[in-house]
């Protein structure tokens, strides 16, 4: 198990004593275990795109970070959309003629079609079947289904249980409300030395699904907690929002200030056993895209980089043509590529502390690269400076090549990431060389 520690981090973020353990010896596994514990705490809550379950989730996160909770009234027009009515549920079940519950909200909130309208009646088996959802290919699993924008009611159950249903009458109860209220979302702003922002966004609207997306919610919370105790070059904005309608609402309410966002990431599905996957922004060559690729390429672990497509999570809203923000998506196995996706099999056994800790470490590496990616100016541009008399050859050892590349390309036009990409030397080595040269008054920060 790796340790979250690199030689260049202290120069990027000035870590104080309270969180020094993360940079000087806290293992990925220990951090993963903390993230997993938060997932387990949130797992029983029935969340949706609005309602008390979402608020309860935000309140739990406020025990860790100082979230500001926003409430946007139902009926608010947000671009081409309208904030929907608020949904809350207390109980739901289907009973057969023997009084046995064949679907029970109290046992699993996935048993109910999310956003179901209230129902209390006796139905035949034929009518009930029209409102049941199953997974014949995975007969022991219960699917997660929603009906956010079309009023309906329904239940999900395993295909094996569905096969056991007998002719007769069934009592159906859904004790829910769908009425005017508000859409809630959480926001945390961490000011930095610059007003330029890094946006970190995750959807927090799914019920008992551990990977999609309690893993993203919990990891983002721990990341915000970590960065909150650091000195930062960039300002950071963390969003905990309902999927799609949440990002649309936030963008509509903040459309005049999004020009401050210089880099962004949507975090989702970061706890499964698959390889880390990065999806590029719409721009394709934004600095966040290059930073993520560089870190993954040099991680020594398998990875995948995907081109942008207008299908997915909230990155498709941030990357819509009217905004075209430099926002990519960070995940492990992309949604829809694992059979457990949106089913009861996406449970606490499906995510691991190892994967969560590993995702945290690579995300932190990406952010630290962005924090440290500056442009320098060589103070001795006419031929190489005499490095031997400064003891730099001995100091830098095997990184002599990195030092020479930094001196050659530090012309005020090439960033450290530019130099790393062109030279084939890792960003960590390039940055280490730049810091050493700056300490010897051979480089100045440009701009």
C-alpha positions in Angstrom: 0.0 0.0 0.0 1.4 3.4 -1.0 1.9 6.3 1.2 0.5 9.7 0.3 3.9 11.4 0.1 5.9 13.0 -2.6 9.0 15.1 -2.5 7.4 18.1 -4.1 4.2 18.5 -2.1 5.4 20.7 0.6 6.5 23.3 -1.9 3.0 23.3 -3.5 0.7 23.4 -0.5 2.1 24.6 2.8 0.7 21.9 5.0 0.1 22.8 8.7 0.6 20.6 11.6 -3.0 19.4 11.9 -2.9 17.6 8.5 0.8 17.0 8.1 0.1 13.3 8.5 -1.5 13.2 5.1 1.7 14.4 3.4 4.2 12.6 5.7 2.9 9.2 6.2 -0.8 8.7 6.2 -1.4 5.7 4.1 -3.8 5.4 1.2 -5.5 2.6 3.1 -6.1 4.7 6.2 -7.6 7.5 4.2 -9.7 4.9 2.3 -11.0 3.5 5.5 -12.1 7.0 6.6 -13.9 7.5 3.3 -15.5 4.1 3.6 -16.8 4.8 7.1 -18.6 7.9 5.8 -20.1 5.8 2.9 -21.4 3.3 5.5 -22.9 6.1 7.6 -24.8 7.6 4.6 -25.8 4.3 3.0 -29.2 3.7 4.7 -30.5 7.2 3.8 -33.2 7.4 1.1 -32.0 10.3 -1.1 -33.5 11.8 -4.2 -33.1 15.0 -6.3 -35.1 16.8 -3.6 -36.4 16.2 -0.1 -35.4 15.5 3.4 -33.1 12.6 2.6 -30.9 14.9 0.6 -30.9 17.5 3.4 -30.1 14.7 6.0 -27.1 13.8 3.8 -25.9 17.4 3.7 -26.3 17.7 7.5 -24.1 14.6 7.9 -21.4 16.1 5.7 -21.5 19.3 7.7 -20.1 17.4 10.6 -16.9 17.2 8.5 -16.9 20.4 6.4 -18.6 23.8 6.7 -21.1 23.4 3.9 -23.5 26.2 3.0 -26.9 24.7 2.2 -28.9 26.5 -0.5 -32.7 26.0 -1.1 -34.1 26.8 -4.5 -38.0 26.9 -4.6 -40.0 24.5 -6.7 -41.1 26.2 -9.9 -38.0 28.2 -10.3 -37.1 28.4 -14.0 -33.4 27.4 -14.6 -32.7 27.8 -18.3 -35.0 25.4 -20.2 -35.8 23.5 -17.0 -38.0 24.0 -13.9 -37.0 23.0 -10.4 -39.5 20.1 -9.6 -41.8 19.6 -6.7 -40.2 18.2 -3.6 -40.5 14.5 -2.9 -40.5 12.9 0.5 -41.4 9.3 1.5 -42.1 7.7 4.9 -43.1 4.1 4.0 -44.0 1.9 1.2 -44.8 -1.8 0.7 -46.7 -4.4 -1.4 -48.6 -7.1 0.5 -50.0 -10.3 -0.9 -53.3 -11.9 0.1 -51.5 -13.6 3.0 -50.4 -10.2 4.4 -46.7 -10.9 3.5 -44.7 -8.0 2.2 -43.1 -8.8 -1.2 -41.6 -5.3 -1.4 -40.7 -3.3 1.6 -39.2 0.2 1.7 -38.1 -0.3 5.3 -35.8 -3.2 4.2 -34.5 -1.4 1.1 -35.2 2.0 -0.2 -34.5 0.6 -3.7 -37.8 -1.3 -3.5 -39.7 1.9 -4.4 -39.6 3.7 -7.7 -37.9 6.9 -6.7 -40.3 9.9 -6.9 -43.4 7.7 -6.7 -46.6 9.5 -6.2 -48.7 8.4 -3.1 -50.8 5.3 -3.6 -53.0 3.3 -1.2 -55.2 0.7 -2.9 -55.9 -2.9 -3.8 -54.7 -4.1 -7.2 -54.8 -7.3 -9.2 -51.6 -9.1 -10.2 -52.0 -7.9 -13.8 -52.2 -4.2 -12.7 -49.3 -4.7 -10.3 -47.1 -6.1 -12.9 -47.3 -2.9 -14.9 -45.6 -1.1 -12.0 -42.9 -3.6 -11.2 -39.2 -3.5 -12.3 -36.9 -6.5 -12.2 -33.5 -7.7 -13.7 -34.0 -11.1 -15.3 -30.3 -11.3 -16.2 -29.4 -10.9 -12.5 -32.3 -12.5 -10.7 -31.1 -11.9 -7.2 -30.6 -8.2 -7.6 -33.1 -5.3 -7.2 -32.9 -2.5 -9.8 -32.8 1.2 -8.9 -35.4 3.1 -10.9 -36.7 6.7 -11.0 -39.5 8.7 -12.4 -38.4 12.3 -11.7 -40.2 14.2 -14.4 -43.3 12.0 -15.1 -45.7 11.2 -12.3 -45.8 7.5 -11.7 -45.6 4.9 -9.0 -43.9 1.6 -8.8 -41.7 -1.0 -7.0 -38.5 -2.9 -7.8 -37.8 -6.4 -6.7 -35.6 -9.3 -7.6 -36.6 -11.4 -10.6 -36.7 -14.5 -8.3 -39.2 -12.8 -6.1 -41.2 -11.6 -9.1 -41.4 -15.2 -10.4 -43.0 -16.3 -7.1 -46.0 -13.9 -7.4 -49.4 -15.7 -7.5 -52.7 -14.6 -8.9 -54.8 -12.6 -6.4 -55.2 -9.2 -5.0 -52.3 -7.1 -3.6 -52.3 -4.2 -1.2 -50.2 -1.3 -2.4 -49.1 1.5 -0.1 -46.7 4.4 -0.9 -46.8 6.9 1.9 -45.1 9.8 0.0 -45.7 13.5 -0.8 -45.0 15.3 -4.0 -45.6 19.0 -3.5 -44.1 22.5 -3.7 -41.0 22.8 -1.7 -37.4 23.3 -2.8 -34.3 21.8 -4.3 -31.3 21.6 -1.8 -27.6 21.6 -2.6 -24.4 22.1 -0.6 -21.6 24.4 -1.4 -18.2 25.0 0.2 -15.9 27.8 -1.0 -12.3 27.8 0.1 -10.5 31.0 -0.8 -6.9 30.8 -2.0 -4.1 33.2 -3.0 -5.8 33.6 -6.3 -9.5 34.2 -7.1 -9.3 31.7 -10.0 -11.2 28.6 -8.9 -11.0 24.8 -9.1 -14.5 23.3 -9.2 -15.1 19.9 -7.6 -18.6 18.6 -8.1 -20.4 15.4 -7.2 -24.0 14.2 -7.4 -25.4 13.3 -4.0 -29.0 12.3 -5.0 -28.8 8.5 -5.2 -30.2 6.4 -2.4 -28.5 3.2 -1.1 -25.9 2.9 -3.9 -22.3 2.8 -2.5 -20.2 3.4 -5.6 -22.7 5.6 -7.5 -22.3 7.9 -5.9 -21.7 7.7 -2.2 -18.1 7.0 -3.0 -17.8 10.3 -4.8 -19.7 12.2 -2.1 -17.6 10.8 0.7 -14.2 11.2 -1.1 -15.1 14.7 -2.1 -15.9 15.5 1.5 -12.6 14.2 2.7 -10.8 16.0 0.0 -12.5 19.3 1.0 -11.6 18.6 4.6 -7.9 18.1 3.6 -7.7 21.1 1.4 -9.4 23.3 4.0 -6.4 22.9 6.2 -3.9 23.8 3.6 -2.5 27.0 2.2 -3.8 27.2 -1.4 -2.8 28.9 -4.6 -6.2 28.5 -6.2 -9.6 29.0 -4.6 -11.8 25.8 -4.4 -15.5 25.4 -4.8 -17.1 22.1 -3.8 -20.6 21.3 -4.9 -22.8 18.5 -3.6 -25.8 18.6 -5.9 -28.6 16.4 -7.3 -27.7 15.0 -10.7 -28.5 17.1 -13.8 -31.0 19.5 -12.3 -28.5 20.4 -9.6 -25.7 21.5 -12.0 -28.3 23.2 -14.2 -29.7 25.1 -11.3 -26.2 26.1 -9.9 -25.0 27.3 -13.4 -28.2 29.3 -13.9 -27.8 31.0 -10.5 -24.1 31.6 -11.0 -23.8 32.2 -14.8 -22.1 35.6 -14.4 -19.3 34.3 -12.2 -18.3 30.9 -13.7 -15.5 32.7 -15.7 -13.5 32.3 -12.5 -13.4 28.5 -12.9 -10.0 27.6 -14.4 -10.1 23.9 -13.8 -12.8 21.4 -12.7 -13.6 17.8 -11.9 -16.8 15.8 -11.6 -16.2 13.0 -9.1 -18.2 9.8 -9.4 -17.8 6.0 -8.9 -14.4 6.0 -7.2 -14.7 3.0 -4.9 -14.9 0.0 -7.2 -12.0 -2.4 -8.1 -11.6 -1.1 -11.7 -8.9 1.1 -13.1 -9.0 4.8 -12.8 -10.7 6.4 -15.7 -10.5 10.1 -16.7 -13.0 11.7 -19.1 -11.7 14.8 -20.9 -13.5 18.1 -20.9 -15.2 19.3 -24.1 -12.1 21.3 -24.9 -10.1 18.1 -24.9 -6.7 19.8 -24.3 -7.5 21.9 -21.2 -4.9 22.1 -18.5 -7.0 19.8 -16.3 -7.1 17.2 -19.1 -3.3 17.4 -19.5 -2.7 17.3 -15.8 -4.9 14.2 -15.3 -3.2 12.4 -18.2 0.3 13.2 -16.9 -0.5 11.9 -13.4 -2.1 8.7 -14.6 0.6 8.0 -17.2 3.2 8.3 -14.5 1.3 6.5 -11.7 2.6 3.1 -12.6 -1.0 1.8 -12.6 -3.4 0.8 -15.4 -5.7 3.7 -16.4 -8.0 4.9 -19.2 -8.5 8.3 -20.7 -11.8 8.9 -22.5 -12.6 11.6 -25.0 -15.5 13.9 -24.2 -19.1 13.0 -25.1 -22.3 14.8 -24.2 -23.5 11.8 -22.3 -22.7 11.1 -18.7 -22.9 13.0 -15.4 -22.8 16.7 -14.7 -19.7 17.3 -16.8 -22.1 17.5 -19.7 -23.8 20.6 -18.2 -20.5 22.3 -17.2 -19.2 21.6 -20.7 -22.4 22.7 -22.6 -21.5 25.1 -25.4 -22.8 28.2 -23.6 -20.3 27.6 -20.8 -17.6 25.2 -22.2 -15.9 25.1 -18.8 -12.7 23.1 -18.5 -14.3 20.3 -16.4 -13.4 16.6 -16.8 -14.7 13.6 -14.9 -12.7 11.4 -12.6 -13.9 7.8 -11.8 -12.9 4.2 -11.8 -15.0 1.9 -13.9 -17.3 4.3 -15.9 -21.0 4.0 -15.2 -22.9 1.4 -17.2 -19.7 -0.7 -17.7 -20.3 -2.8 -14.6 -23.4 -4.9 -14.0 -23.8 -3.8 -10.4 -24.5 -0.2 -11.6 -27.9 1.1 -10.4 -28.7 -2.2 -8.6 -28.8 -3.5 -5.1 -25.4 -5.1 -5.8 -23.8 -1.7 -5.6 -23.6 -2.1 -1.9 -21.0 -1.8 0.9 -19.3 -5.0 -0.3 -18.8 -3.5 -3.8 -16.5 -0.7 -2.7 -13.2 -1.0 -0.9 -11.0 1.2 1.3 -8.0 0.3 -1.0 -9.8 1.7 -4.1 -11.1 4.7 -2.3 -7.6 5.6 -0.9 -6.0 5.1 -4.3 -8.6 7.4 -5.9 -8.0 10.0 -3.2 -4.2 9.9 -3.8 -4.4 10.3 -7.6 -7.0 13.1 -7.3 -4.7 14.9 -4.9 -1.8 14.4 -7.2 -3.8 16.1 -10.0 -4.7 19.0 -7.8 -1.1 19.4 -6.6 0.1 19.4 -10.1 -2.3 22.2 -11.0 -1.2 24.1 -7.8 2.4 23.8 -8.8 2.2 24.4 -12.5 3.8 27.8 -12.8 5.8 29.5 -15.6 9.3 30.7 -14.9 11.8 32.9 -16.5 15.5 32.0 -16.8 17.6 34.8 -15.3 20.7 33.6 -17.2 19.3 32.9 -20.7 22.5 33.4 -22.6 24.0 29.9 -22.6 23.8 27.6 -19.6 24.8 29.0 -16.2 27.8 27.5 -14.5 26.1 24.9 -12.4 29.1 23.1 -11.0 30.2 26.0 -8.9 26.8 26.1 -7.3 27.0 22.4 -6.4 23.8 21.7 -8.4 25.1 18.7 -10.3 25.7 16.9 -7.0 22.5 18.2 -5.5 20.2 17.1 -8.3 21.9 13.8 -9.2 19.8 11.8 -11.6 17.6 14.8 -12.2 20.2 16.7 -14.1 18.2 16.3 -17.3 15.2 17.8 -15.7 17.2 20.8 -14.6 18.6 21.4 -18.1 15.1 21.2 -19.6 13.8 23.7 -17.1 16.6 26.1 -17.8 16.1 25.8 -21.5 12.3 26.2 -21.7 11.9 28.7 -18.8 11.4 31.6 -21.2 8.1 33.0 -19.8 6.1 31.0 -22.3 6.4 27.4 -21.2 4.8 26.1 -17.9 6.3 23.3 -15.9 3.7 21.0 -17.3 4.7 22.1 -20.9 8.3 21.2 -20.0 7.3 17.8 -18.5 5.3 16.9 -21.6 8.0 17.9 -24.0 10.9 16.4 -22.1 9.2 13.2 -21.1 10.4 13.8 -17.5 7.8 13.6 -14.7 6.2 16.7 -13.4 7.5 16.0 -10.0 11.1 15.9 -11.2 10.6 19.1 -13.3 9.1 20.9 -10.4 11.8 19.8 -8.0 14.4 21.1 -10.4 12.6 24.4 -10.8 12.4 24.9 -7.1 16.1 24.1 -6.7 17.1 26.5 -9.5 14.8 29.2 -8.0 16.5 28.9 -4.6 19.8 29.5 -6.4 18.4 32.7 -8.0 18.5 31.2 -11.5 14.8 31.4 -12.1 12.0 33.9 -11.4 8.3 33.3 -11.5 6.9 34.7 -14.7 3.7 36.8 -14.5 
